[in-house]
Amino acid sequence: MTEVYRSGQLYGTGLPARMTPHEARNRAFDPRRRGVDQDQVRAFQTEVADELTDLHRQIRRLTVENERLKRAVRDWQAMHARECRPPNQGHW
């Protein structure tokens, strides 16, 4: 499954927008008078981005597995339907 992002949303899927790891890593914050430790912010962003990367990977893997299972069920149903048909007994 090839994914193309446009503004955090998978293009053409109608799925809700997801934050990308790139967006988490590169998010800029407005400076404040007392501010925050930029190293801590960057470390947190890296942690969040790594988690997003893992989650996106899991979603892709589960989507592939889901499609495989759906095909297997369809194949089983088709095979089972053929086995359950009564033998052809001629015309009425």
C-alpha positions as CSV (number, residue, x, y, z in Angstrom):
1,M,0.0,0.0,0.0
2,T,1.6,3.2,-1.1
3,E,0.7,6.2,1.0
4,V,0.8,9.8,-0.2
5,Y,0.3,12.4,2.4
6,R,-1.2,15.8,1.8
7,S,-1.4,18.1,4.9
8,G,-1.2,15.1,7.2
9,Q,-4.0,13.2,5.4
10,L,-3.7,10.1,3.2
11,Y,-4.5,11.5,-0.2
12,G,-7.7,10.4,-1.7
13,T,-8.7,8.0,1.1
14,G,-11.1,10.2,3.1
15,L,-9.4,9.0,6.2
16,P,-8.9,11.5,9.0
17,A,-5.7,13.4,9.1
18,R,-2.8,11.8,11.0
19,M,0.2,13.5,12.3
20,T,3.3,12.3,10.5
21,P,6.6,11.7,12.3
22,H,8.1,14.5,10.2
23,E,5.5,16.9,11.5
24,A,6.2,15.9,15.1
25,R,10.0,16.2,14.7
26,N,9.8,19.6,13.0
27,R,7.0,21.3,14.9
28,A,8.0,24.9,16.0
29,F,6.8,26.5,19.1
30,D,6.4,30.2,19.8
31,P,9.0,31.6,22.2
32,R,7.8,32.7,25.6
33,R,9.3,34.9,28.2
34,R,10.5,32.1,30.5
35,G,10.6,29.6,27.7
36,V,11.3,25.9,28.0
37,D,14.4,23.7,27.6
38,Q,14.7,23.3,23.8
39,D,16.7,20.1,24.2
40,Q,13.9,18.6,26.3
41,V,11.4,19.7,23.7
42,R,13.4,18.2,20.8
43,A,14.0,14.9,22.8
44,F,10.2,14.7,23.4
45,Q,9.5,15.4,19.7
46,T,11.9,12.6,18.7
47,E,10.2,10.2,21.1
48,V,6.7,11.1,19.8
49,A,7.9,10.9,16.2
50,D,9.5,7.4,16.8
51,E,6.2,6.2,18.3
52,L,4.3,7.6,15.3
53,T,6.7,5.8,13.0
54,D,6.0,2.5,14.8
55,L,2.3,3.0,14.9
56,H,2.2,3.8,11.1
57,R,4.2,0.7,10.5
58,Q,1.8,-1.4,12.6
59,I,-1.2,0.1,10.7
60,R,0.3,-0.8,7.4
61,R,1.1,-4.4,8.6
62,L,-2.3,-4.9,10.0
63,T,-4.0,-3.5,6.9
64,V,-2.1,-6.0,4.8
65,E,-3.0,-8.8,7.2
66,N,-6.7,-7.7,7.2
67,E,-6.8,-7.9,3.4
68,R,-5.2,-11.3,3.4
69,L,-7.8,-12.6,5.9
70,K,-10.7,-11.1,4.0
71,R,-9.4,-12.9,0.8
72,A,-9.1,-16.1,2.7
73,V,-12.7,-15.8,4.1
74,R,-14.0,-15.1,0.6
75,D,-12.2,-18.0,-0.8
76,W,-13.4,-20.3,1.9
77,Q,-17.0,-19.1,1.5
78,A,-16.8,-19.7,-2.3
79,M,-15.4,-23.2,-1.8
80,H,-18.0,-24.0,0.9
81,A,-20.9,-22.7,-1.2
82,R,-19.8,-25.0,-4.1
83,E,-19.7,-28.0,-1.7
84,C,-23.1,-27.2,-0.2
85,R,-25.0,-27.1,-3.5
86,P,-27.3,-30.0,-4.1
87,P,-26.4,-32.2,-7.0
88,N,-28.0,-31.3,-10.3
89,Q,-31.1,-33.5,-10.6
90,G,-32.2,-32.5,-14.0
91,H,-34.8,-30.2,-15.2
92,W,-38.4,-29.9,-13.7
